[in-house]
Amino acid sequence: MNILLTSVGRRCYLVEYFKDALGGNGRVVCVNSDPLTSGMAAADTQYTVPRVDSEDYIPCLLEICKKEEIRLMLSLFDIDLPVLAKHRGQFESLGVAVAVSDPWVVETANDKWLTYGLLLEHGLGTPMTCLGIEAAWQALRNGELVFPLIVKPRWGMGSIGIHVAEDPAELEFFYQYTRKNIIRSYLNILASNDIDNAIIIQQMVEGQEYGVDVLNDFSGNFLASVVKRKLAMRSGETDIAITENNDEVRKIAESIGSILRHRGNLDIDVMVEATTQIPYVIEFNVRFGGGYPFSHLAGVNFPSVLLRLANRLIIRKESLEYKVGVCGLKALSPRCI
């Protein structure tokens, strides 16, 4: 069985996890628009493909699926997901199991303004959020927002354009600065048609941050979840974390999974406010996030589960269970290419 990982980027550890899950009975094929990435170097087979926003992107992937006899495909990049979700049926017609959620789910996760609306609709705690700086000024005047505030792209991932504003001058500066960063970066692919509404201002919540992985099958049914307390961050991703059994955070995360009925992994960030201990959902992404390795180190094996789902095999219970108290950190592992 061969697997296709699209927009693989730097996530070489996920390539290795899928290789291990295959156990030599198949190959991990990776594609990326930039060939010089650690994920591409780790692949069994690599293809340099057009950018996600190219009209040649999907035809190129379809040809690779035919040539390489791909049976499972998933993406590791937010910008990639809407395109794959829209064309999922074309891959499924080739016999490919696609671990990509429905278009509305992908759009809701990628668009942090839509994320905010969905959380409010379902009564889930989330920080007060404004779309655009004028709405933020009004909320400040009304006392609905107070400094410090988070300024970040409406569409985005990682740490691109995310800043903490301590006062009005910083809010104005970081708003303009983030706007320029969006225009100059890959985020322009999603924001180019609505650049004036491409930034959100969010109440900053200070406390303990948690990451949760929620795994669903290809019909959106719940399989497993893992709660991790974040101990250190680097470049917008979890760098050190420890697994915990926090029922309150877990229930919130699993409720989001039941609402979305996503396919594959759901990566959720929750902040527990230091004084009140109230949990606030910050955001979620319908893909493997940068915190998944800490779940894997604790005993779960989501890549193995996805392979068994694609092969219509019974899921092993031990693949869904994790040990509490496992502390892990990310390490650099240079390699020649």
C-alpha positions as a Markdown table, in Angstrom:
| # | Residue | x | y | z |
|---|---|---|---|---|
| 1 | Met | 0.0 | 0.0 | 0.0 |
| 2 | Asn | 1.4 | 3.4 | -1.0 |
| 3 | Ile | 0.6 | 6.7 | 0.8 |
| 4 | Leu | 0.7 | 10.2 | -0.6 |
| 5 | Leu | 1.6 | 13.1 | 1.7 |
| 6 | Thr | 1.0 | 16.5 | 0.1 |
| 7 | Ser | 2.7 | 19.8 | 1.0 |
| 8 | Val | 4.9 | 17.7 | 3.2 |
| 9 | Gly | 7.3 | 20.7 | 4.0 |
| 10 | Arg | 9.5 | 20.1 | 7.1 |
| 11 | Arg | 7.4 | 17.4 | 8.7 |
| 12 | Cys | 10.0 | 14.6 | 8.2 |
| 13 | Tyr | 8.8 | 12.9 | 11.5 |
| 14 | Leu | 5.4 | 12.3 | 10.0 |
| 15 | Val | 7.0 | 10.7 | 7.0 |
| 16 | Glu | 8.9 | 8.4 | 9.3 |
| 17 | Tyr | 5.8 | 7.6 | 11.3 |
| 18 | Phe | 4.0 | 6.5 | 8.2 |
| 19 | Lys | 7.0 | 4.5 | 7.0 |
| 20 | Asp | 7.0 | 2.7 | 10.3 |
| 21 | Ala | 3.3 | 2.0 | 10.1 |
| 22 | Leu | 3.8 | 0.5 | 6.6 |
| 23 | Gly | 6.4 | -1.8 | 8.0 |
| 24 | Gly | 8.0 | -2.2 | 4.6 |
| 25 | Asn | 4.7 | -3.1 | 2.9 |
| 26 | Gly | 4.5 | 0.0 | 0.8 |
| 27 | Arg | 6.0 | 3.4 | 0.1 |
| 28 | Val | 5.5 | 6.9 | 1.4 |
| 29 | Val | 5.3 | 9.3 | -1.6 |
| 30 | Cys | 5.7 | 13.0 | -0.8 |
| 31 | Val | 5.0 | 16.1 | -2.9 |
| 32 | Asn | 5.9 | 19.7 | -2.4 |
| 33 | Ser | 6.4 | 22.8 | -4.5 |
| 34 | Asp | 9.8 | 23.3 | -3.0 |
| 35 | Pro | 12.0 | 20.1 | -3.3 |
| 36 | Leu | 14.5 | 21.2 | -0.7 |
| 37 | Thr | 12.7 | 20.3 | 2.5 |
| 38 | Ser | 13.3 | 17.7 | 5.2 |
| 39 | Gly | 10.0 | 16.0 | 4.5 |
| 40 | Met | 10.9 | 15.5 | 0.9 |
| 41 | Ala | 14.3 | 14.2 | 1.9 |
| 42 | Ala | 12.7 | 11.6 | 4.2 |
| 43 | Ala | 10.3 | 10.3 | 1.5 |
| 44 | Asp | 10.6 | 7.0 | -0.3 |
| 45 | Thr | 9.6 | 8.8 | -3.5 |
| 46 | Gln | 9.4 | 12.6 | -4.1 |
| 47 | Tyr | 7.8 | 14.8 | -6.7 |
| 48 | Thr | 8.2 | 18.5 | -7.1 |
| 49 | Val | 4.7 | 19.8 | -8.0 |
| 50 | Pro | 3.1 | 23.1 | -9.0 |
| 51 | Arg | 2.0 | 25.5 | -6.3 |
| 52 | Val | -1.4 | 24.8 | -4.6 |
| 53 | Asp | -3.0 | 27.8 | -6.4 |
| 54 | Ser | -1.9 | 26.5 | -9.9 |
| 55 | Glu | -4.6 | 25.1 | -12.2 |
| 56 | Asp | -2.1 | 22.2 | -12.8 |
| 57 | Tyr | -1.9 | 21.2 | -9.2 |
| 58 | Ile | -4.8 | 18.7 | -9.0 |
| 59 | Pro | -4.2 | 17.1 | -12.4 |
| 60 | Cys | -0.6 | 16.6 | -11.4 |
| 61 | Leu | -1.6 | 14.9 | -8.1 |
| 62 | Leu | -4.1 | 12.7 | -9.9 |
| 63 | Glu | -1.4 | 11.5 | -12.3 |
| 64 | Ile | 0.9 | 10.7 | -9.3 |
| 65 | Cys | -1.9 | 8.7 | -7.6 |
| 66 | Lys | -2.3 | 6.6 | -10.8 |
| 67 | Lys | 1.4 | 6.1 | -11.4 |
| 68 | Glu | 2.2 | 5.3 | -7.8 |
| 69 | Glu | -0.9 | 3.3 | -7.0 |
| 70 | Ile | -1.8 | 5.5 | -4.0 |
| 71 | Arg | -4.4 | 4.2 | -1.6 |
| 72 | Leu | -4.2 | 6.8 | 1.1 |
| 73 | Met | -3.7 | 10.6 | 0.8 |
| 74 | Leu | -3.5 | 13.4 | 3.3 |
| 75 | Ser | -2.2 | 16.9 | 3.4 |
| 76 | Leu | 0.0 | 18.6 | 6.0 |
| 77 | Phe | -0.7 | 22.2 | 5.0 |
| 78 | Asp | -3.7 | 24.4 | 5.7 |
| 79 | Ile | -3.5 | 26.2 | 2.3 |
| 80 | Asp | -3.7 | 22.8 | 0.5 |
| 81 | Leu | -6.8 | 21.5 | 2.3 |
| 82 | Pro | -9.5 | 23.6 | 0.6 |
| 83 | Val | -8.3 | 22.5 | -2.9 |
| 84 | Leu | -8.1 | 18.9 | -1.9 |
| 85 | Ala | -11.5 | 19.0 | -0.2 |
| 86 | Lys | -13.1 | 20.4 | -3.3 |
| 87 | His | -11.7 | 17.7 | -5.5 |
| 88 | Arg | -11.8 | 14.8 | -3.1 |
| 89 | Gly | -14.3 | 12.9 | -5.2 |
| 90 | Gln | -11.8 | 12.7 | -8.1 |
| 91 | Phe | -9.2 | 11.0 | -5.9 |
| 92 | Glu | -11.8 | 8.7 | -4.4 |
| 93 | Ser | -12.9 | 7.6 | -7.9 |
| 94 | Leu | -9.3 | 6.3 | -8.3 |
| 95 | Gly | -9.7 | 4.2 | -5.1 |
| 96 | Val | -7.8 | 6.6 | -2.9 |
| 97 | Ala | -8.9 | 7.0 | 0.7 |
| 98 | Val | -8.7 | 10.7 | 1.3 |
| 99 | Ala | -8.1 | 11.9 | 4.9 |
| 100 | Val | -9.4 | 15.4 | 4.1 |
| 101 | Ser | -12.6 | 16.8 | 5.7 |
| 102 | Asp | -15.6 | 18.3 | 3.9 |
| 103 | Pro | -15.1 | 21.7 | 2.4 |
| 104 | Trp | -17.2 | 23.6 | 5.0 |
| 105 | Val | -15.2 | 22.0 | 7.8 |
| 106 | Val | -11.9 | 22.9 | 6.1 |
| 107 | Glu | -13.1 | 26.5 | 5.5 |
| 108 | Thr | -14.3 | 26.9 | 9.1 |
| 109 | Ala | -10.9 | 25.7 | 10.5 |
| 110 | Asn | -8.8 | 27.8 | 8.1 |
| 111 | Asp | -10.9 | 31.0 | 8.6 |
| 112 | Lys | -10.4 | 32.0 | 12.3 |
| 113 | Trp | -13.4 | 34.4 | 12.0 |
| 114 | Leu | -15.6 | 31.4 | 11.0 |
| 115 | Thr | -14.0 | 29.4 | 13.8 |
| 116 | Tyr | -15.1 | 32.1 | 16.3 |
| 117 | Gly | -18.6 | 32.1 | 15.0 |
| 118 | Leu | -18.9 | 28.3 | 15.2 |
| 119 | Leu | -17.6 | 28.2 | 18.8 |
| 120 | Leu | -20.1 | 30.9 | 19.9 |
| 121 | Glu | -23.0 | 29.1 | 18.1 |
| 122 | His | -22.3 | 26.0 | 20.1 |
| 123 | Gly | -21.7 | 27.7 | 23.4 |
| 124 | Leu | -18.1 | 26.9 | 23.7 |
| 125 | Gly | -15.8 | 29.3 | 25.5 |
| 126 | Thr | -13.5 | 31.4 | 23.2 |
| 127 | Pro | -11.8 | 34.8 | 23.6 |
| 128 | Met | -13.7 | 37.9 | 22.4 |
| 129 | Thr | -12.7 | 38.4 | 18.8 |
| 130 | Cys | -13.1 | 41.3 | 16.3 |
| 131 | Leu | -12.8 | 41.4 | 12.6 |
| 132 | Gly | -10.7 | 44.4 | 11.6 |
| 133 | Ile | -9.2 | 47.2 | 13.5 |
| 134 | Glu | -12.3 | 49.5 | 13.5 |
| 135 | Ala | -14.4 | 46.8 | 15.2 |
| 136 | Ala | -11.6 | 46.4 | 17.8 |
| 137 | Trp | -11.5 | 50.2 | 18.5 |
| 138 | Gln | -15.2 | 50.1 | 19.1 |
| 139 | Ala | -14.9 | 47.1 | 21.4 |
| 140 | Leu | -12.2 | 48.8 | 23.4 |
| 141 | Arg | -14.4 | 51.9 | 23.8 |
| 142 | Asn | -17.3 | 49.7 | 25.0 |
| 143 | Gly | -15.1 | 47.8 | 27.4 |
| 144 | Glu | -15.6 | 44.5 | 25.6 |
| 145 | Leu | -11.8 | 44.2 | 24.9 |
| 146 | Val | -8.9 | 45.2 | 27.2 |
| 147 | Phe | -5.2 | 45.2 | 26.5 |
| 148 | Pro | -3.2 | 43.1 | 25.9 |
| 149 | Leu | -4.6 | 41.9 | 22.6 |
| 150 | Ile | -3.6 | 39.4 | 20.0 |
| 151 | Val | -3.3 | 40.6 | 16.4 |
| 152 | Lys | -3.2 | 37.7 | 13.9 |
| 153 | Pro | -4.2 | 36.8 | 10.3 |
| 154 | Arg | -7.8 | 35.6 | 9.8 |
| 155 | Trp | -6.3 | 32.8 | 7.6 |
| 156 | Gly | -3.0 | 31.4 | 8.7 |
| 157 | Met | -1.0 | 28.8 | 10.5 |
| 158 | Gly | 2.1 | 28.8 | 12.8 |
| 159 | Ser | 3.4 | 32.2 | 13.9 |
| 160 | Ile | 3.2 | 34.2 | 10.7 |
| 161 | Gly | 1.9 | 37.7 | 11.6 |
| 162 | Ile | 0.9 | 37.0 | 15.2 |
| 163 | His | 1.7 | 39.7 | 17.7 |
| 164 | Val | 0.8 | 40.9 | 21.2 |
| 165 | Ala | -0.4 | 44.6 | 21.4 |
| 166 | Glu | 0.0 | 46.1 | 24.8 |
| 167 | Asp | -1.5 | 49.6 | 24.0 |
| 168 | Pro | -3.2 | 51.5 | 21.2 |
| 169 | Ala | 0.0 | 52.5 | 19.5 |
| 170 | Glu | 1.1 | 48.9 | 19.3 |
| 171 | Leu | -2.3 | 47.8 | 18.1 |
| 172 | Glu | -2.2 | 50.2 | 15.1 |
| 173 | Phe | 1.4 | 49.3 | 14.3 |
| 174 | Phe | 0.9 | 45.5 | 14.5 |
| 175 | Tyr | -2.3 | 45.7 | 12.5 |
| 176 | Gln | -0.5 | 47.5 | 9.6 |
| 177 | Tyr | 2.6 | 45.2 | 10.0 |
| 178 | Thr | 0.5 | 42.0 | 9.9 |
| 179 | Arg | -1.4 | 43.3 | 6.8 |
| 180 | Lys | 1.9 | 43.7 | 5.0 |
| 181 | Asn | 3.1 | 40.3 | 6.1 |
| 182 | Ile | 0.0 | 38.7 | 4.7 |
| 183 | Ile | 0.4 | 40.4 | 1.3 |
| 184 | Arg | 4.0 | 39.2 | 1.1 |
| 185 | Ser | 3.5 | 35.6 | 2.3 |
| 186 | Tyr | 1.7 | 32.5 | 1.1 |
| 187 | Leu | -1.3 | 33.7 | 3.2 |
| 188 | Asn | -2.1 | 36.0 | 0.3 |
| 189 | Ile | -3.5 | 32.9 | -1.5 |
| 190 | Leu | -6.5 | 32.9 | 0.8 |
| 191 | Ala | -6.7 | 36.6 | 1.8 |
| 192 | Ser | -6.1 | 38.3 | -1.6 |
| 193 | Asn | -9.8 | 38.8 | -2.3 |
| 194 | Asp | -10.6 | 40.3 | 1.1 |
| 195 | Ile | -7.4 | 41.9 | 2.4 |
| 196 | Asp | -9.3 | 44.6 | 4.3 |
| 197 | Asn | -10.9 | 41.9 | 6.4 |
| 198 | Ala | -7.9 | 39.6 | 6.7 |
| 199 | Ile | -6.9 | 40.4 | 10.3 |
| 200 | Ile | -8.6 | 39.6 | 13.6 |
| 201 | Ile | -8.0 | 41.2 | 16.9 |
| 202 | Gln | -8.5 | 38.8 | 19.9 |
| 203 | Gln | -8.6 | 39.2 | 23.6 |
| 204 | Met | -5.4 | 37.7 | 25.0 |
| 205 | Val | -5.9 | 35.0 | 27.6 |
| 206 | Glu | -3.0 | 34.3 | 29.9 |
| 207 | Gly | -2.7 | 30.9 | 31.5 |
| 208 | Gln | -1.8 | 27.3 | 30.7 |
| 209 | Glu | -2.1 | 26.2 | 27.1 |
| 210 | Tyr | -3.1 | 22.7 | 26.0 |
| 211 | Gly | -3.0 | 20.9 | 22.7 |
| 212 | Val | -5.5 | 18.1 | 21.9 |
| 213 | Asp | -5.4 | 15.6 | 19.0 |
| 214 | Val | -8.8 | 14.2 | 18.2 |
| 215 | Leu | -8.9 | 11.3 | 15.7 |
| 216 | Asn | -12.1 | 10.5 | 13.7 |
| 217 | Asp | -12.6 | 7.8 | 11.1 |
| 218 | Phe | -13.4 | 8.6 | 7.4 |
| 219 | Ser | -17.1 | 8.9 | 8.3 |
| 220 | Gly | -16.5 | 11.4 | 11.0 |
| 221 | Asn | -16.9 | 9.0 | 13.9 |
| 222 | Phe | -14.8 | 9.5 | 17.1 |
| 223 | Leu | -11.9 | 7.1 | 17.7 |
| 224 | Ala | -9.5 | 8.7 | 20.2 |
| 225 | Ser | -8.2 | 11.9 | 21.8 |
| 226 | Val | -4.9 | 12.9 | 23.5 |
| 227 | Val | -4.5 | 15.9 | 25.8 |
| 228 | Lys | -1.0 | 17.5 | 26.1 |
| 229 | Arg | 0.1 | 20.4 | 28.4 |
| 230 | Lys | 2.4 | 22.7 | 26.5 |
| 231 | Leu | 5.6 | 23.5 | 28.3 |
| 232 | Ala | 7.5 | 25.5 | 25.6 |
| 233 | Met | 6.8 | 26.9 | 22.1 |
| 234 | Arg | 9.1 | 27.7 | 19.2 |
| 235 | Ser | 8.1 | 29.3 | 15.9 |
| 236 | Gly | 4.4 | 29.0 | 16.6 |
| 237 | Glu | 4.6 | 25.2 | 17.3 |
| 238 | Thr | 4.8 | 23.1 | 20.4 |
| 239 | Asp | 8.4 | 22.4 | 21.3 |
| 240 | Ile | 8.0 | 20.6 | 24.7 |
| 241 | Ala | 4.9 | 19.0 | 26.1 |
| 242 | Ile | 3.6 | 16.4 | 28.6 |
| 243 | Thr | 0.6 | 14.2 | 28.2 |
| 244 | Glu | -2.2 | 14.6 | 30.8 |
| 245 | Asn | -5.6 | 13.4 | 31.6 |
| 246 | Asn | -7.6 | 16.7 | 31.8 |
| 247 | Asp | -11.2 | 15.7 | 31.4 |
| 248 | Glu | -12.6 | 19.2 | 31.0 |
| 249 | Val | -10.2 | 20.1 | 28.2 |
| 250 | Arg | -10.8 | 16.6 | 26.6 |
| 251 | Lys | -14.6 | 17.0 | 26.6 |
| 252 | Ile | -14.4 | 20.4 | 24.9 |
| 253 | Ala | -12.1 | 19.0 | 22.2 |
| 254 | Glu | -14.2 | 15.9 | 21.6 |
| 255 | Ser | -17.4 | 18.1 | 21.4 |
| 256 | Ile | -15.7 | 20.1 | 18.6 |
| 257 | Gly | -14.9 | 16.8 | 16.8 |
| 258 | Ser | -18.5 | 15.7 | 17.1 |
| 259 | Ile | -19.7 | 19.1 | 15.6 |
| 260 | Leu | -17.2 | 19.0 | 12.7 |
| 261 | Arg | -17.3 | 15.3 | 12.0 |
| 262 | His | -13.9 | 15.8 | 10.5 |
| 263 | Arg | -11.8 | 13.1 | 8.8 |
| 264 | Gly | -8.5 | 12.1 | 10.3 |
| 265 | Asn | -6.7 | 14.2 | 12.9 |
| 266 | Leu | -8.1 | 17.4 | 14.5 |
| 267 | Asp | -5.5 | 19.7 | 16.2 |
| 268 | Ile | -7.1 | 21.9 | 18.9 |
| 269 | Asp | -5.5 | 24.7 | 21.1 |
| 270 | Val | -7.1 | 25.4 | 24.4 |
| 271 | Met | -6.0 | 28.0 | 27.0 |
| 272 | Val | -7.0 | 27.6 | 30.6 |
| 273 | Glu | -7.1 | 31.1 | 32.2 |
| 274 | Ala | -4.7 | 31.4 | 35.1 |
| 275 | Thr | -7.0 | 33.1 | 37.6 |
| 276 | Thr | -10.5 | 31.7 | 36.8 |
| 277 | Gln | -9.4 | 28.3 | 35.4 |
| 278 | Ile | -11.9 | 28.8 | 32.6 |
| 279 | Pro | -10.9 | 27.0 | 29.4 |
| 280 | Tyr | -11.0 | 29.0 | 26.1 |
| 281 | Val | -10.7 | 27.4 | 22.7 |
| 282 | Ile | -8.2 | 29.5 | 20.7 |
| 283 | Glu | -8.3 | 27.7 | 17.4 |
| 284 | Phe | -8.3 | 24.3 | 15.6 |
| 285 | Asn | -6.9 | 22.8 | 12.4 |
| 286 | Val | -8.2 | 19.7 | 10.6 |
| 287 | Arg | -4.8 | 18.1 | 10.0 |
| 288 | Phe | -1.8 | 16.8 | 11.8 |
| 289 | Gly | -0.4 | 19.7 | 13.9 |
| 290 | Gly | 3.0 | 20.4 | 15.2 |
| 291 | Gly | 2.1 | 18.9 | 18.5 |
| 292 | Tyr | 1.2 | 15.4 | 17.2 |
| 293 | Pro | 4.7 | 13.9 | 17.9 |
| 294 | Phe | 4.0 | 14.2 | 21.7 |
| 295 | Ser | 0.9 | 12.1 | 21.2 |
| 296 | His | 2.9 | 9.6 | 19.3 |
| 297 | Leu | 5.6 | 9.4 | 21.9 |
| 298 | Ala | 3.0 | 8.6 | 24.5 |
| 299 | Gly | 1.8 | 5.5 | 22.7 |
| 300 | Val | -0.9 | 6.3 | 20.2 |
| 301 | Asn | -0.3 | 5.6 | 16.5 |
| 302 | Phe | -2.7 | 7.6 | 14.4 |
| 303 | Pro | -0.8 | 6.9 | 11.1 |
| 304 | Ser | -1.2 | 3.2 | 11.7 |
| 305 | Val | -4.9 | 3.7 | 12.4 |
| 306 | Leu | -5.4 | 5.7 | 9.2 |
| 307 | Leu | -3.7 | 2.9 | 7.2 |
| 308 | Arg | -6.0 | 0.3 | 8.8 |
| 309 | Leu | -9.0 | 2.5 | 8.1 |
| 310 | Ala | -7.9 | 2.8 | 4.4 |
| 311 | Asn | -7.6 | -1.0 | 4.2 |
| 312 | Arg | -10.9 | -1.5 | 6.0 |
| 313 | Leu | -9.2 | -3.4 | 8.8 |
| 314 | Ile | -10.2 | -3.7 | 12.5 |
| 315 | Ile | -8.5 | -0.9 | 14.6 |
| 316 | Arg | -6.2 | -2.2 | 17.3 |
| 317 | Lys | -7.2 | -0.8 | 20.7 |
| 318 | Glu | -3.6 | -0.2 | 21.7 |
| 319 | Ser | -3.1 | 2.2 | 18.8 |
| 320 | Leu | -5.6 | 4.5 | 20.4 |
| 321 | Glu | -4.4 | 4.5 | 24.0 |
| 322 | Tyr | -1.7 | 6.8 | 25.4 |
| 323 | Lys | 0.3 | 7.0 | 28.6 |
| 324 | Val | -0.2 | 10.0 | 30.9 |
| 325 | Gly | 2.9 | 11.8 | 32.1 |
| 326 | Val | 5.1 | 11.3 | 29.0 |
| 327 | Cys | 7.2 | 14.4 | 28.5 |
| 328 | Gly | 8.7 | 15.0 | 25.1 |
| 329 | Leu | 10.7 | 17.6 | 23.2 |
| 330 | Lys | 11.6 | 18.2 | 19.5 |
| 331 | Ala | 15.2 | 17.8 | 18.4 |
| 332 | Leu | 17.0 | 18.8 | 15.2 |
| 333 | Ser | 18.3 | 15.9 | 13.1 |
| 334 | Pro | 20.4 | 17.2 | 10.1 |
| 335 | Arg | 20.7 | 15.0 | 7.0 |
| 336 | Cys | 22.3 | 15.2 | 3.6 |
| 337 | Ile | 20.1 | 15.5 | 0.5 |
